[in-house]
Amino acid sequence: MENISPSSINSLMNLIEGASRPVIVTHMKPDGDAIGSSLAMYHFLRMSGKNDSCIVLNDRYPRYLEFLIDEEARKAIRIHSENADEAIEAIRLSDLIICLDFNAFHRTENLCQALAGSTVPKILIDHHLNPDAECFTLCFSETEVSSASELLYHILMAVPTIKGNASDLPSEAADALMTGMTTDTNNFGNSVFPSTLKMASELLDAGIDRYRILDYLYNHHSENRLRLMGHMMKDLLTITDDGVAYIVLDRNTQDTYGIEDGDTEGFVNMPLSIEDVRMSILIKEDSDRLRVSVRSKRGTSANRCARMYFNGGGHENAAGGRLRIPEDIASVKEAGKYIETHTHRYFNQDNPDNEE
């Protein structure tokens, strides 16, 4: 990994050692990778003597990740959607900002202005395309890794206090890193590189209880989540002649099943098990916008489709975006028609996935 060099690690450690109030931030609506990498960095900072470190989130973390958050970390988390003043004040008082799992400040939504306006050193650790590198003092940006958690793992392996020995990581950090990587690869279903398997092997060798992590991730959901899954696959799933499977989940349906953020994690991948489906799209209504998840099989670019039609982007086979109401689409009722029109255009132009 070209960004991880002795000089970049030295710069990282100098910035950390010179800080007394480091703040960790990640993207809005944090997922497993965002929370996993943030918690891992938090516990590493604590191990490094930075006891006034904190994590600032735009939104509360999903319920299924509660098992990662001990009492110490819970006290250190500031959530803008629950106490905006406290979250912004933490950023204002910080003397180092560590940004994980996003490539530009706008991905943090309500934290964006405070982050962009801060003059303290900023570190980026991210695996998405096209980072706003000029906004950061130090930038670790690698796209050929599974997740921000994997990238952070390899960075931590290179710091002098760890010396490449995963057993020397704080156990809480190791659990969080394995969790983040597992969720972002869909349990090794996509975006897996040789370095990903190396990370998993080393963490297992260090004593990580992967079965415990998998149990919490996949066997601690609510009954309503399973019932919603059945409803979505039976009644809401549409498959177009172009091989696009899509589901539109409006606010009324979410409320009916008592769905919280994170409860639909992984649903977008399920239609890809159908032989003739090339792309799967899940749209969720969220206040004044529709959140879009796009997944695709090898040979079809989810990233390109998300960039062209959904104000987003991401990885080749796993991307996301949003549709704004009313700028992009009049209402959630128009979402199905929008998907069918634009994906038909996408699949029926000349060589859409060969464009550089």
DOTORPA-987812 format. One record per residue (C-alpha): residue number from 1; chain; z, x, y. Coordinates in nm, 2 decimals. Layout:
% DOTORPA-987812
REC	NUM	A	Z	X	Y
...
END
This chain:
% DOTORPA-987812
REC	1	A	0.00	0.00	0.00
REC	2	A	-0.13	0.18	0.30
REC	3	A	0.12	0.04	0.55
REC	4	A	0.42	0.17	0.35
REC	5	A	0.44	0.53	0.44
REC	6	A	0.72	0.78	0.50
REC	7	A	0.66	0.75	0.87
REC	8	A	0.66	0.37	0.87
REC	9	A	0.98	0.35	0.66
REC	10	A	1.14	0.61	0.90
REC	11	A	1.04	0.39	1.19
REC	12	A	1.18	0.08	1.02
REC	13	A	1.51	0.24	0.94
REC	14	A	1.54	0.38	1.30
REC	15	A	1.49	0.04	1.44
REC	16	A	1.75	-0.11	1.21
REC	17	A	2.00	0.16	1.26
REC	18	A	1.97	0.12	1.64
REC	19	A	2.03	-0.26	1.63
REC	20	A	2.37	-0.44	1.64
REC	21	A	2.24	-0.80	1.64
REC	22	A	1.92	-0.82	1.43
REC	23	A	1.77	-1.16	1.39
REC	24	A	1.54	-1.27	1.10
REC	25	A	1.28	-1.54	1.16
REC	26	A	1.02	-1.71	0.95
REC	27	A	0.76	-1.98	0.97
REC	28	A	0.83	-2.35	1.03
REC	29	A	0.89	-2.57	0.73
REC	30	A	1.01	-2.27	0.53
REC	31	A	0.91	-2.25	0.16
REC	32	A	1.04	-2.04	-0.12
REC	33	A	0.87	-1.72	0.00
REC	34	A	0.99	-1.76	0.35
REC	35	A	1.35	-1.82	0.25
REC	36	A	1.35	-1.57	-0.03
REC	37	A	1.22	-1.29	0.19
REC	38	A	1.45	-1.38	0.48
REC	39	A	1.76	-1.39	0.26
REC	40	A	1.67	-1.06	0.10
REC	41	A	1.63	-0.90	0.44
REC	42	A	1.96	-1.05	0.55
REC	43	A	2.15	-0.91	0.25
REC	44	A	1.98	-0.57	0.29
REC	45	A	2.09	-0.57	0.66
REC	46	A	2.45	-0.65	0.56
REC	47	A	2.44	-0.37	0.30
REC	48	A	2.33	-0.15	0.59
REC	49	A	2.63	-0.24	0.80
REC	50	A	2.46	-0.50	1.02
REC	51	A	2.73	-0.76	0.99
REC	52	A	2.62	-0.96	1.29
REC	53	A	2.27	-1.03	1.15
REC	54	A	2.15	-1.39	1.14
REC	55	A	1.86	-1.60	1.02
REC	56	A	1.69	-1.84	1.26
REC	57	A	1.48	-2.12	1.12
REC	58	A	1.28	-2.39	1.29
REC	59	A	1.36	-2.64	1.02
REC	60	A	1.62	-2.67	0.74
REC	61	A	1.53	-2.50	0.41
REC	62	A	1.44	-2.72	0.11
REC	63	A	1.72	-2.85	-0.11
REC	64	A	1.58	-2.68	-0.42
REC	65	A	1.66	-2.34	-0.26
REC	66	A	2.03	-2.41	-0.20
REC	67	A	2.13	-2.20	-0.51
REC	68	A	2.02	-1.88	-0.32
REC	69	A	2.24	-1.94	-0.02
REC	70	A	2.60	-1.82	-0.05
REC	71	A	2.88	-1.91	0.20
REC	72	A	2.82	-1.58	0.39
REC	73	A	2.45	-1.65	0.44
REC	74	A	2.51	-2.02	0.52
REC	75	A	2.73	-1.92	0.81
REC	76	A	2.46	-1.68	0.94
REC	77	A	2.17	-1.94	0.94
REC	78	A	2.08	-2.11	1.27
REC	79	A	1.85	-2.41	1.25
REC	80	A	1.66	-2.52	1.56
REC	81	A	1.60	-2.88	1.44
REC	82	A	1.98	-2.92	1.41
REC	83	A	2.10	-2.72	1.70
REC	84	A	1.83	-2.60	1.93
REC	85	A	2.05	-2.42	2.18
REC	86	A	2.23	-2.22	1.91
REC	87	A	1.90	-2.11	1.76
REC	88	A	1.74	-2.00	2.09
REC	89	A	2.06	-1.83	2.20
REC	90	A	2.06	-1.62	1.88
REC	91	A	1.71	-1.50	1.96
REC	92	A	1.80	-1.43	2.32
REC	93	A	2.11	-1.22	2.23
REC	94	A	1.93	-1.03	1.95
REC	95	A	1.83	-0.66	1.99
REC	96	A	1.59	-0.66	1.70
REC	97	A	1.37	-0.94	1.56
REC	98	A	1.23	-0.92	1.21
REC	99	A	0.95	-1.16	1.14
REC	100	A	0.87	-1.25	0.78
REC	101	A	0.59	-1.45	0.61
REC	102	A	0.39	-1.55	0.92
REC	103	A	0.11	-1.37	1.12
REC	104	A	0.16	-1.51	1.47
REC	105	A	0.44	-1.66	1.67
REC	106	A	0.29	-2.01	1.69
REC	107	A	0.37	-2.04	1.32
REC	108	A	0.73	-2.07	1.41
REC	109	A	0.67	-2.38	1.63
REC	110	A	0.98	-2.44	1.85
REC	111	A	1.09	-2.07	1.83
REC	112	A	0.75	-1.95	1.96
REC	113	A	0.83	-1.93	2.33
REC	114	A	1.16	-1.75	2.28
REC	115	A	1.01	-1.50	2.04
REC	116	A	0.70	-1.43	2.26
REC	117	A	0.92	-1.39	2.56
REC	118	A	1.17	-1.15	2.40
REC	119	A	1.13	-0.78	2.50
REC	120	A	1.33	-0.64	2.21
REC	121	A	1.16	-0.45	1.93
REC	122	A	0.99	-0.68	1.67
REC	123	A	0.90	-0.60	1.31
REC	124	A	0.64	-0.79	1.12
REC	125	A	0.64	-0.81	0.74
REC	126	A	0.36	-1.04	0.62
REC	127	A	0.08	-1.10	0.37
REC	128	A	-0.15	-1.33	0.56
REC	129	A	-0.49	-1.25	0.71
REC	130	A	-0.54	-1.16	1.08
REC	131	A	-0.19	-1.08	1.21
REC	132	A	-0.13	-1.06	1.58
REC	133	A	-0.04	-0.69	1.54
REC	134	A	-0.03	-0.62	1.91
REC	135	A	0.28	-0.84	1.95
REC	136	A	0.49	-0.62	1.72
REC	137	A	0.65	-0.28	1.75
REC	138	A	0.61	-0.21	1.38
REC	139	A	0.37	-0.40	1.15
REC	140	A	0.37	-0.41	0.77
REC	141	A	0.07	-0.63	0.69
REC	142	A	-0.08	-0.63	0.34
REC	143	A	-0.30	-0.91	0.20
REC	144	A	-0.34	-0.76	-0.15
REC	145	A	0.01	-0.87	-0.25
REC	146	A	0.14	-1.20	-0.39
REC	147	A	0.39	-1.28	-0.12
REC	148	A	0.60	-1.16	0.17
REC	149	A	0.88	-1.12	-0.08
REC	150	A	0.67	-0.88	-0.29
REC	151	A	0.58	-0.68	0.02
REC	152	A	0.94	-0.66	0.13
REC	153	A	1.04	-0.55	-0.22
REC	154	A	0.80	-0.26	-0.21
REC	155	A	0.92	-0.17	0.14
REC	156	A	1.29	-0.18	0.03
REC	157	A	1.20	0.04	-0.27
REC	158	A	1.08	0.30	-0.03
REC	159	A	1.39	0.32	0.19
REC	160	A	1.63	0.61	0.14
REC	161	A	1.93	0.41	0.04
REC	162	A	1.74	0.24	-0.25
REC	163	A	1.52	0.53	-0.36
REC	164	A	1.30	0.32	-0.58
REC	165	A	1.58	0.19	-0.79
REC	166	A	1.58	-0.19	-0.80
REC	167	A	1.94	-0.18	-0.94
REC	168	A	2.05	-0.05	-0.60
REC	169	A	1.94	-0.37	-0.42
REC	170	A	2.21	-0.62	-0.34
REC	171	A	2.20	-0.87	-0.63
REC	172	A	2.16	-1.15	-0.38
REC	173	A	1.85	-0.98	-0.23
REC	174	A	1.70	-0.92	-0.58
REC	175	A	1.75	-1.29	-0.67
REC	176	A	1.59	-1.40	-0.34
REC	177	A	1.29	-1.17	-0.38
REC	178	A	1.22	-1.28	-0.74
REC	179	A	1.25	-1.64	-0.62
REC	180	A	1.01	-1.59	-0.33
REC	181	A	0.75	-1.42	-0.54
REC	182	A	0.78	-1.68	-0.82
REC	183	A	0.72	-1.97	-0.59
REC	184	A	0.44	-1.82	-0.39
REC	185	A	0.25	-1.73	-0.71
REC	186	A	0.32	-2.08	-0.86
REC	187	A	0.51	-1.90	-1.14
REC	188	A	0.24	-1.63	-1.18
REC	189	A	-0.04	-1.89	-1.17
REC	190	A	-0.22	-1.74	-0.87
REC	191	A	-0.23	-1.44	-0.63
REC	192	A	-0.10	-1.21	-0.89
REC	193	A	-0.17	-0.83	-0.86
REC	194	A	-0.06	-0.53	-1.07
REC	195	A	0.20	-0.46	-0.81
REC	196	A	0.34	-0.82	-0.86
REC	197	A	0.40	-0.76	-1.23
REC	198	A	0.55	-0.42	-1.15
REC	199	A	0.79	-0.58	-0.92
REC	200	A	0.89	-0.85	-1.17
REC	201	A	0.93	-0.59	-1.45
REC	202	A	1.15	-0.37	-1.23
REC	203	A	1.37	-0.66	-1.12
REC	204	A	1.41	-0.78	-1.48
REC	205	A	1.50	-0.43	-1.59
REC	206	A	1.76	-0.42	-1.31
REC	207	A	1.92	-0.73	-1.47
REC	208	A	1.78	-1.02	-1.28
REC	209	A	1.84	-1.35	-1.47
REC	210	A	1.49	-1.50	-1.43
REC	211	A	1.58	-1.80	-1.66
REC	212	A	1.85	-1.90	-1.42
REC	213	A	1.61	-1.88	-1.12
REC	214	A	1.35	-2.09	-1.31
REC	215	A	1.61	-2.34	-1.41
REC	216	A	1.70	-2.40	-1.04
REC	217	A	1.34	-2.40	-0.92
REC	218	A	1.20	-2.64	-1.18
REC	219	A	1.49	-2.83	-1.34
REC	220	A	1.71	-2.94	-1.05
REC	221	A	1.49	-3.20	-0.88
REC	222	A	1.57	-3.56	-0.80
REC	223	A	1.46	-3.85	-1.02
REC	224	A	1.26	-3.99	-0.72
REC	225	A	1.05	-3.67	-0.71
REC	226	A	0.93	-3.73	-1.07
REC	227	A	0.86	-4.10	-1.00
REC	228	A	0.66	-4.00	-0.68
REC	229	A	0.46	-3.75	-0.89
REC	230	A	0.36	-4.03	-1.13
REC	231	A	0.27	-4.26	-0.84
REC	232	A	0.06	-3.99	-0.68
REC	233	A	-0.13	-3.90	-0.99
REC	234	A	-0.19	-4.26	-1.10
REC	235	A	-0.24	-4.44	-0.78
REC	236	A	-0.31	-4.20	-0.49
REC	237	A	-0.53	-3.93	-0.65
REC	238	A	-0.90	-3.95	-0.56
REC	239	A	-1.17	-3.72	-0.71
REC	240	A	-1.50	-3.69	-0.53
REC	241	A	-1.84	-3.62	-0.68
REC	242	A	-1.82	-3.27	-0.53
REC	243	A	-1.51	-3.19	-0.74
REC	244	A	-1.25	-3.23	-0.47
REC	245	A	-0.93	-3.39	-0.57
REC	246	A	-0.72	-3.52	-0.29
REC	247	A	-0.40	-3.71	-0.22
REC	248	A	-0.28	-3.86	0.11
REC	249	A	0.09	-3.90	0.13
REC	250	A	0.18	-4.12	0.42
REC	251	A	0.53	-4.15	0.59
REC	252	A	0.60	-4.49	0.44
REC	253	A	0.55	-4.36	0.08
REC	254	A	0.77	-4.06	0.15
REC	255	A	1.04	-4.28	0.29
REC	256	A	1.01	-4.52	-0.01
REC	257	A	1.09	-4.24	-0.25
REC	258	A	1.34	-4.06	-0.03
REC	259	A	1.13	-3.74	-0.02
REC	260	A	1.26	-3.44	0.17
REC	261	A	1.08	-3.12	0.26
REC	262	A	1.01	-2.92	-0.05
REC	263	A	1.02	-3.21	-0.29
REC	264	A	0.64	-3.21	-0.32
REC	265	A	0.62	-2.83	-0.38
REC	266	A	0.36	-2.76	-0.64
REC	267	A	0.20	-3.10	-0.65
REC	268	A	-0.12	-2.98	-0.49
REC	269	A	-0.18	-2.75	-0.78
REC	270	A	-0.17	-3.02	-1.05
REC	271	A	-0.52	-3.17	-1.01
REC	272	A	-0.67	-2.82	-1.07
REC	273	A	-0.59	-2.87	-1.43
REC	274	A	-0.88	-3.12	-1.44
REC	275	A	-1.20	-2.94	-1.57
REC	276	A	-1.44	-3.06	-1.31
REC	277	A	-1.21	-3.02	-1.01
REC	278	A	-1.29	-2.72	-0.79
REC	279	A	-1.06	-2.79	-0.50
REC	280	A	-0.73	-2.98	-0.45
REC	281	A	-0.60	-3.11	-0.11
REC	282	A	-0.27	-3.27	-0.04
REC	283	A	-0.21	-3.43	0.30
REC	284	A	0.14	-3.53	0.41
REC	285	A	0.21	-3.73	0.73
REC	286	A	0.46	-3.56	0.95
REC	287	A	0.53	-3.72	1.29
REC	288	A	0.23	-3.65	1.52
REC	289	A	0.03	-3.44	1.26
REC	290	A	-0.08	-3.43	0.91
REC	291	A	0.02	-3.12	0.71
REC	292	A	-0.26	-3.00	0.48
REC	293	A	-0.23	-2.79	0.16
REC	294	A	-0.55	-2.66	0.00
REC	295	A	-0.58	-2.50	-0.34
REC	296	A	-0.90	-2.40	-0.52
REC	297	A	-1.02	-2.24	-0.84
REC	298	A	-1.17	-1.89	-0.85
REC	299	A	-1.51	-1.89	-0.69
REC	300	A	-1.42	-2.15	-0.43
REC	301	A	-1.26	-2.05	-0.10
REC	302	A	-0.96	-2.26	0.00
REC	303	A	-0.91	-2.02	0.29
REC	304	A	-1.26	-2.08	0.43
REC	305	A	-1.24	-2.46	0.40
REC	306	A	-0.90	-2.46	0.57
REC	307	A	-1.03	-2.25	0.86
REC	308	A	-1.34	-2.46	0.91
REC	309	A	-1.19	-2.81	0.89
REC	310	A	-0.81	-2.81	0.89
REC	311	A	-0.71	-2.58	1.18
REC	312	A	-0.56	-2.33	0.93
REC	313	A	-0.62	-2.06	0.68
REC	314	A	-0.44	-1.85	0.43
REC	315	A	-0.54	-1.68	0.10
REC	316	A	-0.87	-1.72	-0.09
REC	317	A	-0.74	-1.98	-0.33
REC	318	A	-0.43	-2.10	-0.15
REC	319	A	-0.44	-2.21	0.21
REC	320	A	-0.29	-2.46	0.45
REC	321	A	-0.35	-2.62	0.79
REC	322	A	-0.30	-2.94	0.99
REC	323	A	-0.48	-3.23	1.14
REC	324	A	-0.35	-3.34	1.48
REC	325	A	-0.32	-3.71	1.58
REC	326	A	-0.52	-3.82	1.77
REC	327	A	-0.71	-3.50	1.86
REC	328	A	-0.85	-3.44	1.51
REC	329	A	-0.81	-3.78	1.35
REC	330	A	-0.71	-4.12	1.47
REC	331	A	-0.44	-4.19	1.21
REC	332	A	-0.33	-4.11	0.85
REC	333	A	-0.55	-4.40	0.74
REC	334	A	-0.86	-4.20	0.82
REC	335	A	-0.75	-3.89	0.62
REC	336	A	-0.94	-3.98	0.30
REC	337	A	-1.26	-4.04	0.48
REC	338	A	-1.21	-3.71	0.68
REC	339	A	-1.16	-3.51	0.36
REC	340	A	-1.46	-3.66	0.18
REC	341	A	-1.70	-3.61	0.48
REC	342	A	-1.60	-3.25	0.55
REC	343	A	-1.56	-3.13	0.20
REC	344	A	-1.90	-3.28	0.11
REC	345	A	-2.05	-3.08	0.41
REC	346	A	-1.86	-2.77	0.29
REC	347	A	-2.00	-2.78	-0.07
REC	348	A	-2.35	-2.88	0.02
REC	349	A	-2.45	-2.62	0.27
REC	350	A	-2.61	-2.29	0.17
REC	351	A	-2.38	-2.05	-0.01
REC	352	A	-2.07	-2.16	0.18
REC	353	A	-1.84	-1.91	0.00
REC	354	A	-2.06	-1.61	0.06
REC	355	A	-2.01	-1.60	0.44
REC	356	A	-1.83	-1.29	0.56
END
